[in-house]
Amino acid sequence: ARVIKVTVSTVDEEWRALARPRVSVIKIDVEGAEGGVLDGASELLGAEQPAVVIEWHQPYLSRFGTPPDSILQVAHRFGYRLFTIPGGVPVADGAALTVQMLSCQNFLLVPGEGQ
């Protein structure tokens, strides 16, 4: 097997390296590692509160041991509201998230009153 080495960074590290520019939207689709990306973006999320378009699909999340409801914890921690894409259905709790994830894989976090 061929080994390819790559440098790994976080959103926060890259944001700081760029002198903390304004960020209005982040798109995250990394086949299940979305929770790790959010963890590595906490400084940016807290300071800039960009909208976040994110794939949040249970079969992929389980590969990384990410509980599906952890997106609600992120929403609460940073004062975001969670909606489905498409449809814009508000998702305010774990039960609603479970139901929406049956037919939806993409979500939108927008700054607001939080969960």
Sequence and secondary structure as in RCSB ss.txt:
>XXXX:A:sequence
ARVIKVTVSTVDEEWRALARPRVSVIKIDVEGAEGGVLDGASELLGAEQPAVVIEWHQPYLSRFGTPPDSILQVA
HRFGYRLFTIPGGVPVADGAALTVQMLSCQNFLLVPGEGQ
>XXXX:A:secstr
          HHHHHHHTT     EEEE  TTTHHHHHHTTHHHHHHH  EEEEE  HHHHHTTT  TTHHHHHH
HHHTEEEEEETT  EE SHHHHHHHTTT  EEEEEESS  
